[in-house]
Amino acid sequence: MNSILKINNLTKHYGKIKAVENLSLEVQEGNVYGILGPNGSGKTTTLGMILDVVKPTSGEYSWLNAGSKSQSRKKIGAILETPAFYPYLSAVRNLKIVAKIKENGAENIEPVLKQVGLFDRKDDAFKTYSLGMKQRLSIAAALLADPPVLILDEPTNGLDPQGIAEIRELIKNIASQGKTILFASHILDEVQKVCTHFTVLKSGKKVYDGNVEEVMNQNKKIEVASENLEELKSIVSGFGDLESLENESGKLIIKLMNGSDSIDLHKYLIDKGIVLSHLSERKSSLEQKFLNILKESDD
């Protein structure tokens, strides 16, 4: 994959306050990359710096492997704050103004309104929109130039559960088109369900980065059950890649060594004549990993 963004020792101080400290990371093309952290961790400041809104104290970054930041910036759609749309104008008229400011044509207005699910309300005044609809119009504005990269700062902040679900599905839809998405959030469930990769910031410092799926698969356990639990336990105990085995509420909770999975275990049990009444995988949550990361960073 090609690198979309490279950050090297990016730092921002406000007097004695170290908002971001020596941050380095790399985002690959096609990633849905989450910048995760509690409030005040430096997420918004980081996005501001890579969008030339906030001037770094030191460090550097580069977009799209291009030499000119101004040219690269034109290829990025971004929402850092709630956009100031005109409340009495319709979605179409507001987007025409945005297109003119960005020096884009108006030909993409109807397609992006359809993409964000606002086409049926395109002629209604902005002031009649719900908070979730307003956020979707913001995303439509960011997509007007069909950018390869989209940056969102807390895209579901303040939304109700339905609004959160709508934005989440929209982000997935945009990502499925091959766009790279970088967004800041403090909502763990959002990152877990949407992102491919993530980094954790704490007090302006990076304390972790990794692949979401790999983190989810860490400490993955398998639940199995059958009519004869004692026989099942005895047979499972002989599985060569077994790491641990627990009995929990009529089920066996199994952890396997790296490289072995539930398919391997199931084949082994079938060969031993065991018919399972239950088999499921229990993945670790990003929330637990996040809490562990923050705790470890205190040590």
C-alpha positions as CSV (number, residue, x, y, z in Angstrom):
1,M,0.0,0.0,0.0
2,N,1.0,3.6,-0.6
3,S,1.5,6.0,2.3
4,I,-1.1,8.7,2.5
5,L,0.2,10.6,5.5
6,K,3.5,10.5,7.3
7,I,4.0,12.4,10.6
8,N,7.4,12.7,12.2
9,N,7.9,14.1,15.7
10,L,5.1,16.6,15.4
11,T,4.9,18.8,18.5
12,K,2.6,21.7,19.6
13,H,3.1,23.6,22.8
14,Y,0.9,26.4,24.0
15,G,3.2,28.0,26.5
16,K,3.8,25.4,29.2
17,I,1.0,23.2,27.9
18,K,2.2,20.4,25.7
19,A,-0.8,19.7,23.6
20,V,1.1,17.2,21.3
21,E,4.5,15.9,22.0
22,N,6.8,14.2,19.4
23,L,4.0,12.4,17.6
24,S,5.0,10.1,14.8
25,L,2.7,7.8,12.8
26,E,1.9,6.7,9.2
27,V,-1.4,6.2,7.5
28,Q,-1.7,3.9,4.5
29,E,-4.0,4.3,1.5
30,G,-7.4,2.7,2.2
31,N,-7.0,2.8,6.0
32,V,-9.9,3.9,8.2
33,Y,-7.6,5.3,10.8
34,G,-8.9,6.3,14.3
35,I,-7.1,8.7,16.6
36,L,-8.4,7.7,19.9
37,G,-8.0,9.3,23.3
38,P,-9.8,11.0,26.2
39,N,-10.7,14.6,26.0
40,G,-7.6,16.8,26.1
41,S,-5.4,14.1,24.6
42,G,-4.3,16.1,21.6
43,K,-6.6,14.6,18.9
44,T,-8.1,17.9,17.5
45,T,-4.7,19.7,17.8
46,T,-3.1,16.9,15.7
47,L,-5.8,17.2,13.0
48,G,-5.4,21.0,13.0
49,M,-1.7,20.7,12.4
50,I,-1.9,18.3,9.5
51,L,-4.6,20.5,7.9
52,D,-2.4,23.7,8.3
53,V,-5.0,25.2,10.7
54,V,-2.6,25.0,13.7
55,K,1.1,25.8,13.3
56,P,3.3,23.1,14.8
57,T,6.0,24.1,17.3
58,S,8.3,21.5,15.7
59,G,8.2,18.3,13.7
60,E,6.9,17.7,10.2
61,Y,4.4,15.8,8.1
62,S,3.7,15.1,4.5
63,W,0.6,14.2,2.5
64,L,0.3,11.8,-0.4
65,N,4.0,11.6,-0.9
66,A,3.7,15.1,-2.5
67,G,6.2,17.9,-2.1
68,S,3.6,20.8,-2.1
69,K,1.4,20.9,1.0
70,S,-1.0,23.3,-0.7
71,Q,-1.5,20.9,-3.6
72,S,-2.0,18.0,-1.3
73,R,-4.4,19.9,0.8
74,K,-6.8,20.3,-2.1
75,K,-7.1,16.5,-2.2
76,I,-8.4,16.3,1.4
77,G,-12.0,16.7,2.5
78,A,-12.2,17.8,6.2
79,I,-14.6,18.7,9.0
80,L,-12.9,20.0,12.1
81,E,-15.7,22.0,13.5
82,T,-19.5,22.3,12.9
83,P,-19.6,24.1,9.5
84,A,-21.4,27.5,9.3
85,F,-24.2,26.8,6.8
86,Y,-26.8,29.4,6.2
87,P,-29.8,28.4,8.2
88,Y,-32.5,29.7,5.8
89,L,-30.9,28.3,2.7
90,S,-31.5,24.8,1.3
91,A,-28.9,22.0,1.2
92,V,-28.4,22.6,-2.5
93,R,-27.9,26.3,-2.2
94,N,-25.5,25.9,0.8
95,L,-23.4,23.4,-1.2
96,K,-23.3,25.7,-4.2
97,I,-21.7,28.3,-1.9
98,V,-19.3,25.8,-0.6
99,A,-18.4,24.6,-4.1
100,K,-17.7,28.2,-5.2
101,I,-15.5,28.9,-2.2
102,K,-13.6,25.6,-2.9
103,E,-13.5,26.4,-6.6
104,N,-15.3,23.2,-7.4
105,G,-18.0,22.7,-10.0
106,A,-21.6,22.1,-8.9
107,E,-21.9,18.8,-10.7
108,N,-21.2,16.7,-7.6
109,I,-23.9,18.3,-5.4
110,E,-26.7,15.9,-6.3
111,P,-24.4,12.8,-6.1
112,V,-23.0,13.6,-2.7
113,L,-26.5,14.5,-1.3
114,K,-27.7,11.0,-2.5
115,Q,-24.6,9.4,-0.9
116,V,-25.3,11.0,2.5
117,G,-29.0,10.3,2.3
118,L,-30.2,13.9,2.1
119,F,-31.4,14.0,-1.5
120,D,-35.1,13.9,-0.6
121,R,-34.5,16.9,1.7
122,K,-32.2,18.8,-0.6
123,D,-34.6,21.8,-1.0
124,D,-35.4,22.1,2.7
125,A,-33.9,24.9,4.8
126,F,-30.8,23.9,6.8
127,K,-32.5,25.1,10.0
128,T,-35.1,22.3,9.7
129,Y,-32.5,19.6,9.8
130,S,-31.8,17.3,12.8
131,L,-28.3,17.3,14.3
132,G,-27.5,14.1,12.5
133,M,-28.7,15.5,9.1
134,K,-26.6,18.6,9.7
135,Q,-23.6,16.4,10.3
136,R,-24.3,14.4,7.1
137,L,-24.5,17.7,5.1
138,S,-21.1,18.6,6.5
139,I,-19.8,15.3,5.2
140,A,-21.4,16.0,1.9
141,A,-19.6,19.4,1.7
142,A,-16.3,17.6,2.5
143,L,-17.0,15.1,-0.4
144,L,-17.8,17.7,-3.0
145,A,-14.3,17.6,-4.7
146,D,-14.3,13.8,-4.5
147,P,-11.2,13.8,-2.3
148,P,-9.2,10.6,-1.8
149,V,-8.8,11.5,1.9
150,L,-11.5,12.5,4.4
151,I,-10.8,13.8,7.8
152,L,-13.4,14.0,10.5
153,D,-13.2,15.3,14.1
154,E,-15.6,13.6,16.5
155,P,-18.1,12.9,13.7
156,T,-20.8,11.5,16.1
157,N,-20.4,14.0,18.9
158,G,-23.8,15.0,20.4
159,L,-25.8,12.6,18.2
160,D,-28.5,10.3,19.4
161,P,-28.1,6.5,18.8
162,Q,-29.9,6.6,15.5
163,G,-27.7,9.5,14.3
164,I,-24.6,7.7,15.5
165,A,-25.6,4.6,13.5
166,E,-26.3,6.6,10.4
167,I,-22.9,8.3,10.5
168,R,-21.2,5.0,11.2
169,E,-22.8,3.4,8.1
170,L,-22.0,6.4,6.0
171,I,-18.3,6.2,7.0
172,K,-18.3,2.5,6.1
173,N,-19.9,3.3,2.8
174,I,-17.3,6.0,2.0
175,A,-14.5,3.7,3.0
176,S,-15.8,0.9,0.7
177,Q,-15.2,3.3,-2.2
178,G,-11.5,3.1,-1.5
179,K,-11.1,6.5,0.2
180,T,-8.8,6.9,3.2
181,I,-10.5,8.1,6.3
182,L,-8.8,9.7,9.3
183,F,-11.0,10.6,12.3
184,A,-10.6,11.5,15.9
185,S,-12.9,10.1,18.5
186,H,-13.2,9.2,22.2
187,I,-16.0,6.7,21.5
188,L,-14.4,3.2,21.7
189,D,-17.4,1.4,20.1
190,E,-17.2,3.7,17.1
191,V,-13.6,3.0,16.5
192,Q,-14.0,-0.7,17.0
193,K,-16.9,-1.0,14.5
194,V,-15.5,1.4,11.8
195,C,-11.7,1.5,11.9
196,T,-9.0,-0.7,10.4
197,H,-6.2,0.9,12.4
198,F,-6.0,3.2,15.4
199,T,-3.6,5.1,17.6
200,V,-4.1,6.1,21.2
201,L,-3.0,9.5,22.5
202,K,-2.7,10.5,26.1
203,S,-1.7,13.9,27.3
204,G,-0.4,14.7,23.8
205,K,1.8,11.6,23.5
206,K,1.2,8.4,21.4
207,V,1.0,5.5,23.8
208,Y,-0.1,2.8,21.2
209,D,-0.9,2.2,17.6
210,G,-2.0,-1.0,15.9
211,N,-4.5,-2.9,13.7
212,V,-8.0,-3.1,15.1
213,E,-8.6,-6.7,13.9
214,E,-5.3,-7.9,15.4
215,V,-6.2,-6.3,18.7
216,M,-9.6,-7.8,18.7
217,N,-8.1,-11.2,18.0
218,Q,-5.7,-10.9,20.9
219,N,-6.8,-13.1,23.8
220,K,-9.6,-14.5,21.6
221,K,-11.3,-17.4,23.2
222,I,-13.7,-20.1,22.0
223,E,-16.8,-21.2,23.7
224,V,-17.9,-24.9,23.2
225,A,-20.5,-27.1,24.7
226,S,-21.9,-30.6,24.2
227,E,-24.3,-33.0,26.0
228,N,-21.4,-34.6,27.9
229,L,-19.3,-31.7,29.2
230,E,-16.9,-33.9,31.2
231,E,-16.1,-36.0,28.1
232,L,-15.7,-32.9,26.0
233,K,-13.3,-31.4,28.6
234,S,-11.3,-34.6,28.6
235,I,-11.0,-34.6,24.8
236,V,-10.3,-30.9,24.5
237,S,-7.5,-31.3,27.1
238,G,-5.7,-33.4,24.6
239,F,-5.7,-30.8,21.8
240,G,-2.1,-29.9,21.0
241,D,-2.5,-26.2,20.6
242,L,-4.5,-25.7,23.8
243,E,-3.3,-22.8,25.9
244,S,-5.9,-22.6,28.6
245,L,-9.3,-24.2,29.5
246,E,-12.0,-23.0,31.9
247,N,-15.5,-24.2,32.8
248,E,-18.1,-21.4,32.8
249,S,-21.8,-21.9,33.1
250,G,-22.1,-25.2,31.3
251,K,-19.6,-24.2,28.6
252,L,-15.8,-24.7,28.1
253,I,-13.9,-21.4,27.5
254,I,-10.8,-22.3,25.5
255,K,-7.8,-20.2,24.5
256,L,-5.6,-21.5,21.8
257,M,-2.0,-20.8,20.9
258,N,-1.3,-18.4,18.1
259,G,-1.7,-20.0,14.7
260,S,-4.6,-22.2,15.7
261,D,-8.2,-21.3,15.4
262,S,-11.8,-22.6,16.0
263,I,-11.8,-24.5,12.7
264,D,-8.7,-26.5,13.8
265,L,-10.4,-27.3,17.1
266,H,-13.7,-28.2,15.5
267,K,-12.0,-30.6,13.1
268,Y,-10.1,-32.2,16.0
269,L,-13.3,-32.7,18.0
270,I,-15.1,-34.2,14.9
271,D,-12.3,-36.7,14.5
272,K,-12.7,-37.7,18.1
273,G,-16.4,-38.3,17.6
274,I,-17.6,-35.2,19.5
275,V,-20.8,-33.4,18.4
276,L,-21.0,-29.9,19.7
277,S,-24.2,-28.2,20.7
278,H,-22.5,-24.8,20.9
279,L,-19.4,-23.2,19.3
280,S,-18.7,-19.5,19.2
281,E,-15.7,-17.1,19.3
282,R,-15.4,-14.5,22.0
283,K,-13.1,-11.6,21.0
284,S,-11.6,-9.2,23.4
285,S,-13.1,-5.7,23.3
286,L,-11.3,-2.5,22.2
287,E,-12.6,-0.9,25.4
288,Q,-10.6,-3.3,27.6
289,K,-7.5,-2.9,25.4
290,F,-7.9,0.9,25.6
291,L,-8.2,0.9,29.4
292,N,-5.2,-1.4,29.7
293,I,-3.1,0.9,27.4
294,L,-4.0,3.9,29.5
295,K,-3.2,2.0,32.7
296,E,0.1,0.8,31.4
297,S,1.1,4.3,30.3
298,D,0.7,5.4,34.0
299,D,3.2,2.8,35.2
